[in-house]
Structure formats: C-alpha cells, structure tokens
Amino acid sequence: MRIIIFGANGPTGRLLTTQALTAGHDVVAFTRRPDEFPVRHDRLTTVGGDVYDQESVARAVAGGDAVLSALGVPYGRAPITTYSAGVANIVAAMQRHEVRRIAVVSSSAVDPQPYPDAGFLFNRVLQPFITRFLGKTLYDDMRAMEALLTAADLDWTIVRPSGLFDLPGVTDYTVAAERAEGRFTSRADLAACLLRLAENGEYLRSAVGVVTTTDNPTMLELLRAEAFGKE
C-alpha cells in the first residue's frame, strides 16, 4: 500500500511514518521542512510542500492508496486555518486523482464532555479554559475541517484523541465510535490507530475516539509537557 502522510514531520507524523514503513508500506511523507525530516528508508519518499499550496498537495497524493493527516499546530489566539484549508486541498487532490481513503487527526475537545473520574476542577474549570479560551481558534478550525470532510464523497474517518503525550511504544489502546472514555492518548497509539484505519478500512464515514489506558500521566504532568508548542 502507498500511504501519503501529511504533517509527517510532527511528533505523531514521525511515529506514523516509521510504523507504516515497518509494516511494509510505501510512504510519501509531506512536510514543509524536508531537510529536517529524520526518517530514511528505501520505501520512503519525502516531499517538500505546504498544505496551503494546492499543486504540491496534488502531486503528493497522486498514485496513493490512502491519505493520513497528522497535521498539527500549537494553540494560539490568532485565527487558525491549517486544518480546514489543508484538508480542503487534500480532499480536492484526492478527488482529482481518485484516491478514496482518508483518516484525519482531530480532537475529543471539539465536542467536550465531562469525564466521570475527572472531578470538579477538570470538568468545570480546566477543560472549559482549554476549549473555550486557550485552544478556541484551534478547535474551531478542527470543527470546520470535520464539517468539510463529512460533506466529501470519500471514505473518511475522523480520529479524536484526548490529551496527547509520549510513550516509547504502542499499547493495547481503545478505539470507540464517536467517543472513547479516557483523558489521554499516547502519540504512538494515535499513530497505530491511523495506520490500522488505512490498512483495514474500519469506521468508514464516522468519527472515532482513541485513548490510552495504561501508563497515563497526571493532568499536571500533561499540561507541563504538552500544553505549549507541541501538537
């Protein structure tokens, strides 16, 4: 299978690229900074480009069997359009080159709900602060991306992880339609879930939640490590 990965040079994208190559796939890694991409392999093609550029996106998608988007940007107060504009160009390229399978990373925070085990501070203070203030522009753009993708005549899946953190390997993670009960998702598990969706064609035209159930950080540890500067 030839898999096209957007956001390949981010923390999740690098893991996804390595996992896909290890599984025996041909991979096209799309990144704005190809000279900084650390992965090397004889089945890897690294493509420099910007998701805002329709033609570079189209060139990357041509000949692919599946597209996986691990696009990510940090929180910011300015309007964010990377997700919606990027996926709009990806969708157009897929339709142009007759590629149907796509899975994209969104977030459980696009539809925030209280967690039974989280307590008052998280559910009533911290989560609203993150979703309505700190990450408002990011999650607004993710919602726009989701709306655009669900309207497309493609075999799409929207993947909604919870708070992202790092673990050294893939765990026995949980995937569930719409929402998975859990506050944390390791990037290795998120990458494995994306690859699984490309390989198996599960959860077509639906959203899924993916969570890690072991070795989770505390919320304080997560915020200290992840809240600023990483996707």
N, C-alpha and C positions, 0 to 999 in steps of 0.2 A: 504494500500500500504506500502511496505517495501522500504524505501529510504536510500541509502548509501550516506553519505556526507563526502567528502574529504576536508581537510582544515577546519574541524569543529571547531577548537579552535581559529580561527582568528576572527576579528571583524564581518565580513559578515557571516562566518560559524556559529557562536554562534546564531546570529539572525535567520538564516535559520533553525537551529536545533529547536529552540523554536517555530518558526512559523509552522514547519512541525508537531511537537508534538501537538500544539494547534489545528491543523486541523484534528487530529485524526490518523495520520500515525505512523507506527513503524519506528524508526530511528536507523541507525547504524552510530555513529559519529567516524570517523577515525582521529586520532591525534597522533603526536609524543610525546605529554605530557599528557597522560590520567589522571594523578594525579592532573593536574591543570585545568581540564575541569570543569566548574562551573555548568553545567546543570545536573539536576537529574530528572528522570521520570521513571515510571514502564514500559513504552514502548520504553525506550532508552537503547541501548547497546553501551557502549564506548569501542572502540578498539584501543589499542596502536600499533603503527607501523609507518613505513616510506614509502613514495611513491616510493622510490628507491628500496625497497625490494619487489620483485615480489610475493613471497609467502604470505606475510602479506596482500598485496593488494588483492590477490585472495581469501584469507579467508574472508575478509571483504565483498567482492562483492557477494560471494556465497549466493543464496537464495533471492537476491534483485530483486525489480521490476524496479527501476530506480536509476541512479547514478547522483549525482550533485557534481561538483567540484568547490569549492571556494578557491582553492589553491592560496596563495599569498606570495610574498617575497618583501622586500624593494628594492629600487634602489641600484645599486652597479656597480662599474667599472669592477669587475671580471666577467667572463662568468657565466651566469645563465642557468641552465638546469632543474630546478624544474618542470616547466610547461610541457616541451616536454617529459622528461623522466618519470615524474609522469603519464601523460596521456597515454603514450605508455604502461606502466604497467597496467593502468586501462583498456584500450582497450583490452589488452591481457586477462585480468581476465574476462571481460565481454564476450568475445568470448568463453572462456573456460567454463563459467557457463551459457551461453545462455541468457544473460541479454542484452536487446537491447537499452533501452532508456538512453541517457546521455545528460546533458547540462553542459557546462563549462564556467567559467568566463574568458574572455579575456579583451580587452580594445579598446575603439574607437581610441586610439593612435597608434594601429597597422596600421591604414590607415588614417593618419592625414590629415585633410582638413580645410580650413579657415572657420570661423564662421562669418556670415554676421553682427552680432551685437557685435563682439569682438574687433574690432579696430586693428590698425596697430601694436601696442605694443604686443598684444597677438598673432596675426596671424603670424607676421613676425619675432618676437624676442623670446617671451616666449615659444610658442609651439615648434618651432624648437629646442630650447635649451633643452627642456624636452625630446622630442622624439629622437633627434639625439645625445645628449650627456648624460644628467643626467640619462635617462632611456633607453639608447640604448640597453644594454645587456638584459634587461628585455623584451622589446618589440620584440627584435629579437627572443627570446625564445618563446614568445607568438605566433609569426608568425609560428615558427616551430611546435608548438602544434596544431595550426589551420590546417596546411598542413597535419599533421599526422591524425587528426581527420576526415577531409573531405575525406581522402582516405579509411577510415574504413567502412565496411559494417555494420553500426549501425544506429539507429535513433537518430542522433546527432543534437544539436543546440549549436551554439556559441553565447554567450551573451557578448556584448561590451558596458559596462557602460562608462560614461565620468568621470570627476573628482569626486572621492568618498569623501563623507562627512557624518556626523551623524545627524539624526533626530530622535525624540522619537517614531515615528510611521510611518506606511505606508501611502503614499499619493496617489492621483489619477495620478500615473506616466504614462508616454507614452512609448509604445513599437512600433518599426517600423522595417521592413525588412531592413537589411544591416546597416542603419544609422538613428539615431533619432537626430533631430536638438536640441541641448542643450549641455551646457558645464559641467553640474553637475548631479550626481546621488547619492541619499542617499543610504546607505547600507541597510536600511530597505526595500526600494523599490527594490533594486537589489535582495535581498533575496526573496521577494514576487514574483518577476518575475521568478526566478529559480524554486520556488515551483509550480507556475502556469504552467510552461512548463512541469514539471514532471507529474502533475495531468491531464492536458488537451491534451498533445501531439501536441501542436501548433508549427508552424515553423519548421517542420521536415526537416533535411538536409539543413539548412540555417543559416545564421548569422543574429542577430537582435541587434539593438541599444536600450538601455533603459535609459531614462532621467527623472529627477525630475523637475517639472515645477513650484513648489511653495517653498517658504522659502529657496531659494538658497543663499549660501554665496557669498561674493565677491571673486575675484580671489586671492587677497592678504590674505584674511582670510583662504581660502582653502590651499594655499601654507604654511602658518604659521602652520596650524594644521595638514596637511596631507602629505606634501612632503617627510618627512623623518620618516621612522620607522614603517609605517602602510601600509597594503595592501589596 
